[in-house]
Structure formats: C-alpha cells, structure tokens
Amino acid sequence: MLKKIIVIFSLTLSITVFAAQKGCAVKPNYDIVINKDNIQIVNKSNDLSIKNDGKVILNKKTISASPQLRKNLNEFQKSLRSQLPQLEQQSLDLLLEVKVAFDLAITRKLSDDRELHGELNKLYKRLVKLLHRSIITENGTTKFYYQNFNKLKKDGQDIGERIFYNVVGGSILEFNFFKNFGAIKDISKNEWKAQKPKLKAFDSHICSVITDIDKQYQQILTELSQSTDK
C-alpha cells in the first residue's frame, strides 16, 4: 500500500492549485445566492437583493434606481448568472481532467493497480465534495460561500495529508513499495510537470473572475449608497 503515497500526494497538490491562492489580491467577503427570480449578496455589513423585475433591496430598504444604475444592476446580474455557474463547471472539469491524467499514467507505469486507482478515485470524490462546499448549483440555484472558498486550498491539502498519513500508518510492514518506487517517482514528476501550466492558467482565470465580480459589486454598492443619500 505504500506505493500509493507519492502519487496520491502529488495529485492532491496538483488539483488543489485551482483554489483561491495568495497570489490573488481579492478575497471575497460575501455569500451569493442566484436563482431564477433573484440574486442575493450578503455579508455582515450588507444584504443586497436584485430582483428580475428590477426591484432592488439593500439592507431591507427598497432603492429607487436611476436609469443608469438600473442598467448597471442588470449587467451585474447577467454577469453573475453567467460567471459563477461556469466557474463551478470549469473547476469540476479540471478536477476530472487531472484525475484522469494520473489514472492513465498509473495504468501505463503500473498496469491495472485497482487499489491505487481506487484511492485516487476516493480522493477525487472528496475534493469534488469540498469544491461544492464553496460553489454549487442545485435545482437551478447557484450558491457561493466565501469563507469555504477562501480556505479551499488549505482544506484540500488537509484531505491529502490525512490520506497520506492513513496510508503510511497502515503500510509500515509492506516493503513492495520500493519495487515500484522508480515508476511512482516518474508518474509524480512527469504528471506534475504536464499539469502545472494548465493549473497555473486556471488559477489566474479564477482570480480574474473573482476580481471582476468584486469590482462590479463594490461599484454597485457605491452607486446604491449615493442613491440613498439623495
């Protein structure tokens, strides 16, 4: 069982790169709920609802929006409805793509190691579940949870480390690990090298999406505040 360790840990490090990283200057501090009738963005300071019929409610107060503000709100709403579900699907696609790449590499190097493939599949499912704690679409409603999103990478690495130590703990007496050590090193090194540019590019994409959403949101709050002051 020890022969699983390096590949599993490499996969974990690879597929958690897509999470919010320290390189992105923007850290969202609000939850978002999107359904067919309404978008709600809420944190400790503000509770903003944008209705499809044009009604806007900020902190339980209906705002009379100017034509320009109404136009900006409509653009913001369309952007959220497009960007967040897409980001979720793109993240899921990337997780699966990297998982499949490691599976294929294991098959090439170590043949049909069912136990190792099983561990990788278990890790993949746990990371999908972890992603869905941050962003998930169910029954036509998309939900984004900022606190889970901001610690997604750390939580993903914690899952990998727990699997790592569980494998070590149950494998101290199994010495056939060393027989396949070279093949496992090749898988880890080569697949990480192959996947890294794609993962880095996706990390930049996530930062771009989150930055764009935050910029629009902050601008909307400013314009709403100006409207209420008049």
C-alpha positions in Angstrom: 0.0 0.0 0.0 2.9 2.4 0.5 3.3 2.6 -3.3 0.2 4.9 -3.3 1.7 7.6 -1.3 3.7 9.7 -3.8 1.0 9.6 -6.5 -1.8 10.4 -4.1 0.0 13.3 -2.6 1.1 14.7 -5.9 -2.5 14.5 -7.2 -3.7 16.4 -4.1 -1.1 19.1 -4.6 -2.0 19.4 -8.3 -5.7 19.7 -8.1 -5.8 22.0 -5.1 -3.9 24.6 -7.1 -7.2 25.8 -8.6 -8.3 27.1 -5.2 -8.1 30.7 -4.2 -4.4 31.4 -3.9 -2.3 34.1 -2.1 -1.3 35.5 -5.5 -4.8 36.9 -6.0 -5.3 40.2 -4.3 -9.1 39.9 -4.0 -10.7 37.8 -1.3 -14.5 37.9 -1.4 -16.2 38.5 1.9 -19.8 37.8 0.9 -22.1 34.9 0.1 -24.0 34.8 -3.2 -27.3 33.0 -4.0 -28.6 33.0 -7.5 -32.0 31.7 -8.6 -34.3 32.4 -11.5 -36.1 35.3 -9.7 -33.4 36.9 -7.6 -29.8 37.4 -6.7 -28.8 37.9 -3.1 -25.4 39.0 -1.9 -24.9 39.1 1.8 -22.3 39.5 4.5 -22.1 41.1 7.9 -22.4 44.7 6.5 -24.8 44.5 3.6 -27.7 42.4 2.4 -28.4 43.2 -1.3 -31.2 41.6 -3.4 -31.6 42.3 -7.1 -34.9 41.1 -8.5 -35.5 40.1 -12.1 -38.3 42.7 -12.2 -35.8 45.5 -11.5 -36.6 45.9 -7.8 -33.5 46.5 -5.6 -33.4 46.0 -1.9 -30.4 47.0 0.2 -30.5 46.2 3.9 -34.3 45.7 3.8 -34.8 49.1 2.1 -36.1 49.3 -1.4 -33.9 51.6 -3.6 -35.2 53.8 -6.3 -32.6 53.2 -9.0 -31.8 55.7 -11.8 -31.8 54.5 -15.4 -28.0 54.3 -15.4 -27.9 52.4 -12.1 -30.7 50.1 -13.3 -28.6 49.4 -16.4 -25.5 48.6 -14.2 -27.6 46.3 -12.0 -28.9 44.4 -15.0 -25.3 44.0 -16.4 -24.1 42.8 -12.9 -26.9 40.3 -12.6 -26.2 38.9 -16.1 -22.5 38.6 -15.3 -23.1 36.7 -12.0 -25.6 34.4 -13.7 -23.0 33.5 -16.3 -19.7 33.6 -14.4 -20.4 31.6 -11.2 -22.1 28.5 -12.7 -19.3 28.5 -15.4 -16.6 28.7 -12.7 -18.1 25.7 -10.9 -18.3 23.6 -14.1 -14.8 24.6 -15.2 -13.4 23.6 -11.8 -15.2 20.3 -11.9 -13.9 19.7 -15.5 -10.3 20.5 -14.4 -10.5 18.1 -11.4 -11.7 15.3 -13.6 -9.1 16.0 -16.3 -6.2 15.9 -13.8 -7.6 12.8 -12.1 -7.9 11.0 -15.5 -4.4 12.1 -16.4 -3.0 10.5 -13.3 -5.1 7.4 -13.8 -3.7 6.9 -17.3 -0.2 7.5 -16.1 -0.6 4.8 -13.4 -2.0 2.4 -15.9 1.0 3.0 -18.2 3.5 2.6 -15.5 2.0 0.1 -13.0 -0.7 -1.7 -15.1 -4.1 -2.2 -13.6 -3.4 -1.4 -9.9 -7.1 -1.4 -8.7 -6.2 -0.4 -5.2 -4.2 2.6 -6.3 -6.9 3.6 -8.8 -9.5 3.2 -6.0 -7.6 5.5 -3.7 -7.3 8.2 -6.4 -11.0 7.9 -7.1 -11.8 8.3 -3.4 -9.6 11.4 -3.2 -11.2 12.9 -6.4 -14.7 12.4 -4.9 -13.6 14.1 -1.6 -12.2 17.1 -3.5 -15.4 17.4 -5.6 -17.4 17.4 -2.4 -15.0 20.0 -0.9 -15.5 22.2 -4.0 -19.2 22.0 -3.7 -19.0 23.4 -0.2 -17.7 26.6 -1.9 -19.8 26.8 -5.0 -22.7 24.5 -6.0 -25.6 24.5 -8.4 -28.7 22.5 -7.4 -32.2 22.7 -8.8 -31.5 25.8 -10.8 -30.0 27.7 -7.8 -26.3 28.5 -7.6 -24.7 29.2 -4.1 -21.3 30.7 -3.4 -19.9 30.5 0.1 -17.0 32.9 0.5 -15.5 31.5 3.8 -15.2 28.0 2.3 -13.9 29.4 -1.0 -11.1 31.3 0.7 -9.8 28.3 2.5 -10.4 25.8 -0.3 -6.8 25.2 -1.0 -5.9 24.6 2.7 -8.8 22.2 3.2 -7.9 20.3 0.0 -4.3 19.9 1.2 -5.5 18.7 4.6 -7.6 16.0 2.9 -4.5 14.8 1.0 -2.4 14.8 4.2 -4.9 12.8 6.1 -5.0 10.2 3.3 -1.2 10.3 3.2 -0.8 9.5 7.0 -3.6 6.9 6.9 -1.8 5.1 4.1 1.6 5.3 6.0 0.0 4.1 9.2 -1.4 1.0 7.6 1.6 0.2 5.4 4.7 0.2 7.6 5.3 -3.5 7.0 4.7 -3.6 3.3 8.1 -3.5 1.5 7.0 -3.9 -2.1 6.7 -0.1 -2.2 10.4 0.0 -3.1 9.9 -2.3 -6.0 7.8 0.4 -7.8 9.5 3.4 -6.4 11.0 4.5 -9.7 7.8 4.2 -11.6 5.9 6.2 -9.0 8.6 8.9 -9.0 8.2 9.2 -12.8 4.4 9.5 -12.5 4.6 12.2 -9.9 7.3 14.2 -11.6 6.1 13.9 -15.2 2.4 14.4 -14.5 3.0 17.4 -12.2 5.2 18.9 -15.0 2.5 18.3 -17.6 -0.4 19.6 -15.5 1.3 22.6 -13.8 0.9 25.2 -16.7 -2.8 24.3 -17.1 -3.3 24.6 -13.3 -1.5 27.9 -13.1 -3.5 29.3 -16.0 -6.7 28.3 -14.3 -5.7 29.8 -11.1 -5.2 33.1 -12.9 -8.6 32.7 -14.5 -10.3 32.2 -11.1 -8.6 35.3 -9.8 -9.8 37.3 -12.9 -13.4 36.1 -12.4 -13.4 36.9 -8.7 -11.8 40.2 -9.2 -14.3 41.2 -11.9 -17.2 40.2 -9.7 -15.9 42.1 -6.7 -15.2 45.2 -8.7 -18.7 45.3 -10.1 -20.2 44.6 -6.6 -18.2 47.3 -4.9 -19.2 49.8 -7.7 -22.9 48.8 -7.3 -22.7 49.4 -3.5 -21.2 52.8 -4.1 -23.9 53.8 -6.6 -26.6 52.4 -4.3 -25.2 54.4 -1.4 -25.2 57.6 -3.5 -28.8 56.9 -4.4 -30.0 56.6 -0.8 -28.1 59.8 0.2 -30.0 61.9 -2.3 
